[in-house]
């Protein structure tokens, strides 16, 4: 099977046994991604067989919409072609006009900043919480101006953002709160399902995501006005940002197993957290745990290296060993002030951009008997770069 170079490959049994020197332990293994589950093959084959794959508005696509609405507890769901498209539709449905401000973290998925600029809006960059990839909600409220019309909050690397106070503030200020849950469709945040705590929530079904159809996304909202506007923007009269029947067919079986898979990722992340804690003397550090009352999910597990130099060495060593340990997003803290407003300094976002390491989620889905081999390899990679 061809492999995406951004994703780990599972060593074949033949390769792992024939290439391994006698007496040495086998390298760790983890599942291929995207998943090659029989139920996905059956679901896609059914849509090919009955001709739905060629329909504009297929029954399987409506079924996916209904399943997401039920599983996430969202009365309005609109499918689209990507998580980035979902961010764009959300901001456009909110009625923002050129020059309006959108607040977001200086450490975030780069596409969010680019989407704001594409729409002629002005990004306002604020810092993350210390030792966390979560936006600092207090800084958001301090940074707002009379021009601020929206805030984008992303849940990254299991550091879930409690939106209770920020949502109340946004309601009072007539500001749209967009909750980016592209990393964590199997999570809950302070008792709420991720993507349902803001005025509008966003999911991604991109090729490497924990729910995947190669491409795709969704908007979730309880506001019928936002839902109607998003639908009017996308439907012209055919859907300008569609998710196909084949993609819907691939996603439905994954939704059924979402809770099971998220639980498995949480268990693996808990063990990796203990491992990183044991390396504190070498300068490695875990991110701050998720907000109280939350159950995180992990598109990637992340932790901090002691310096940018060490991080880069670790990434190079991991690549040489075929282990999917990578540098995280770059910080936007150095974006030109001509392109954005920065009310305060951004030291935490800068540190994340220089020092954060991430492990791809298929590693977290490995069988439990592989955990020891994964931990051993990771410990060796980190210790060798000091």
N, C-alpha and C positions, 0 to 999 in steps of 0.2 A: 504493500500500500504506500503510495507517495506520502511523504510527511511534510508538513509545514515547518520550515526551518526555525520558526519561533517557538515550536513546541517540542517536548521531549519525545523521543522514540523509545519504544519498549524493545530491549534486545531480544533477538530471536533465541529460542532454546538452543538451536544449533550453534549460533555464533557465540553464545555465552559459554558453552561447554567446550567447543573445539578450540577457541582462541584463548582460553584461560589456562595459565600455567598450572601444572599439577600441584595440589596442596594449597593453592590460594583460594580464598573465598570468592564466590560468584559475585559479580557486580549487582547492585540493587536493581529492581525492576518496578515499573509502574505502568498503568494502562495507557494504551494509545488514546489519542484525542484528535478528532472527534470520536465518540464512542461508536463501536460497530455492533450494537446490541441487536439481537434477533427481532425484538419488537419494533425497532426503528425500521429495519429492512421490511418487515411485514406491513407497517403503516405506509411507507413510501410506495411499496409495490401495489398496495390497494388503490392508491390515488392514480398511479400509472395505469392500472388495469381498468378502472371505471371512467377514465377520461377527465377527472377533475383537474388534473395538472394543467389543462388548457383552458380553464374557466377564469373569467375575471373575478367573480365572487363565488368561490367554491364553498361547498358545505363544510369541508374540513377546516377552512379558514375561519368560518363563523364558529365552528366548534372550539377552535383554539381560543378565539376571543372570549367565548363563554367560559371556558375552563380557567383562563387567567383571571377573569372577573370573579369567579367563585373562589378560586384558591387564594387570591390576594385580598378578597373582600373589597373590591373596587367596582362601583356601579357602572363606570364608563371606561372602556378600554379601546384604544385605537392602535392597530398594528401598523408598522411602517418598515422602512428598508434598513435602518440602523439605529443604534443608540444616539449617534450624533444627529441624525435626522429628527429623532424624537426630541432632543434638546431644542433644535431649531423650531420645530412645530410648536413646542410649548411656549417659547418666547414670542413667537408670532401670534399664537392664539391669545396670549396675554395682552395683546394690543400695544406693545411697546413701539415707540417711534424713534427715528434717528436722533441720536444724541442722548437718549435716556441711558441711565447707568444701571449696570448689572454687577453686583458684588459676587466675588468668588474667591476661593483660596489661591494664593500664589503658588501652591503646590497642588496640582490637579491634573486630570487628563488634559493634554494640550488642546484637544479638539474643542473643549468647552470655551476656552478663550478665543479660538479662531472663529467659532460660530457667532459669538457676541460681536466680533469685529465685522464678520461677513454681513450681519444685519444692520450695520451702521450704528451700533450701540457702543457705549463707552465702558470698558471693563474697569472695575475698582478692585484692586488686589489687597487682600488682608492676609494676616499670618495664620498659621496653624497653631494648635495648642502645643505646648512643650512636650517633647517625646511622643508625638502623636501625628498621624496623617489627617486628623480631623480639623476642620475649619474652626477657628476660635469664634464662637457665637457672640461673645461680648465685643470683640473687635468689629464684627459685622454691624452691630447696632451703633457703635461709635462712628463707624465710617459712613453711615447713611447720610445722604443730603436730600435736598428738595427735589433733586433730579433722579434719585434712586427709585427704580420701578420693579426690580427683581433681584433675587438672591439665588445662586445655585450652590447647593450643598451636596458634596459627594461623600459616600461611605466607601473608604478605601482600606484595604488590607486588614479587615476585621476591626478597625477602630471606629465603631459606629457612633454617629453624632445624635445625641438626644435633642430632638427638635421641639420639645414641648414649649420651652420659653420662647424660642425664636419664632415658632408659628404664631403664638399669641401676639408677639410684637409685630410680626408682619401683618396680621389681621388688623391690628390697630392702626398701622401706618399705610394700609392699602397697598402693600408690596406683595408681589407674587413670589412664593417660595417653591422653587423647583428642586425636587429631591432626586438626585442621581444615584440610583441603586444598580447601575450596570455591573458592578463588581459583586453584588451580594443578593441575588434573587431569592435565596433560601434563608434570609436573615429576618430577625425581628429587632426593633429598636424601641427600647423603653415600653415594651408591651404592644407595639404596633408593627404590622408587617412592613418590611422595607418597601418603599415606593408608595406608601399610603399616608405618611405623616405630613407631607407638604400639600400645597394646593394642587400640584401635579407631580407625578412620579414618572421616572424613566427607567426602562429596562433595555438591555442590549442582548442580542442573540448572535453576536459576531463569532467568527470561526474558532477563536480560542476561549470563548466564554464558557461558564459552567452550565448554561443553557445555550445550545448552539444550533443554528441552521445555516452556518456559513456566513450569512449576513442577516440582519433583521433587528427589529426593536419594537418597543411598545410605549404608549403613553397611558398612564392610569390617573384618573381624577374622579372626585366626588362632585365636582362642580359642573352642572349641565351646560352652563354657558361656555366654559373653557372647552368642554368636549365638542360642543356644536361648532365653535369657531375652528378648532383643529380639524374637524371633519370637512368643513367648508374650504379650508385652505388646501387640504390634500386632495379632495375630490373635484376633478375639473372637466368632465364628470367622471372619467376613469381616475383611478387612484394614481397620483403622481409619485407616491413613495411606497409602493406596494411590498407586501410580504407574500410570496407565492404559495400556492397550494402544496407544492412539494416541500417547501420549508415548514409550513404548518404541520404537515404529516410527520416530519422528522422531530418536531418539537413536542408534540403531544405525549409520546411515551416518556420523554425526559421529565416533563412536568409531573408525571405520576411518581417518578422516583426522586424528585427534587429533595424532599425532606430526608430521605434515606441517605442520599449522596452528601447533603449538607452536614448531617450528623457525622458521617465518616470524616469529612474534611475538618470538622471541629476537633474530633478526637486526635487526628494527626497533628493539627496545629498546637494542641495542648502539649503533646510530647516534644515538638520542636521548641516551644516556649521554654520548657524545662532545660533543654539542651543549651539554648542561648543564655539562659540565666547562669548556667554552669561556666560560661565563658566570660563572665563579667570582668574578671581580673585581666583578661586580654583586651578589654575595651569594647566588646560587642554588647549590644543592649536590645531588649525587646521594646516595641512600642507600647504605649500606655494601653491597658486593657479597655475593652469596649465599655460603653456606658452601662451603669447598673440596670438590671432588668432586661438586658439585650442578649440575644443569641446571634453571634456574628456568623457570617459565611465568608469564604475565602476564595476569590478568584486567584489571588496570590498571597502567600505568607511572606511577611516582610519583617526585617530587623535592621538595626543600625550598626555599621562598621565604625571603628574608632576614628577613621579619617578617610578622605577621598582617595588617598594613595593606597591604603589598605583595601578599600572597596574595589578599586580597579585591579589590584593584584588578585583578589579573590575571584572576580569575574573572569579574568583570563585563565586562572587555574581551573575553574569550574568548566569553562568551555573546552579546555584541553582534555578534561575527564568525561565530557559528555553529560554533565549534570546541569539542569536548567536553573542555574542561580545567576541572576542578572541585575544590572543597575536599574533602578526605578526611573520614573519620569524626571525630566529636568525641571527645576524650579523656574517659575516665570518672574522671579524677583528682580531680574536684570532687564526686563522688558523696558523699552524706552518710555519715558514719561509722556512723550508725544502720543503714545498709543493707549495710555491708561492713567488712572489716578491711584497713587499709593499714599494713603493718609498716614501710615506709620511704617517703621522699619519691619523687616521680614526675616528675622534671624532663624526662626524655626523652619520656615519653608526653604531657606538657603541650605540649612544643614541636611534636610531630607533630600534635596536635589544632589548633594555631594556624597552622602554617606549611606543612603538607604539601599538595601539589597532585597531582592524578591525571589521567591521560589514558585514556579508554576504549579497550578492546582492539580494536574494529574499526579504529581508526586504525593499529594495529600490523599489521593484515592488509592494508593498502593495497598495491597493486602497487609494486614497487621504483621505477618511474619517477615515482611520486608523492612519494617521500621528500623530494626537494629542495624541492618546493612546501610540504610539511608543515613542514619545518625552517625555511623562510623565514618562514612565517606565525607559527610558534611563537616564533622569535627576535624578530620585530616585536612580538608581544604582550608578551613579557617585558621587552624593552628600553624600551617606551613607559611602563611603570609605575614606573620608578625615581624 
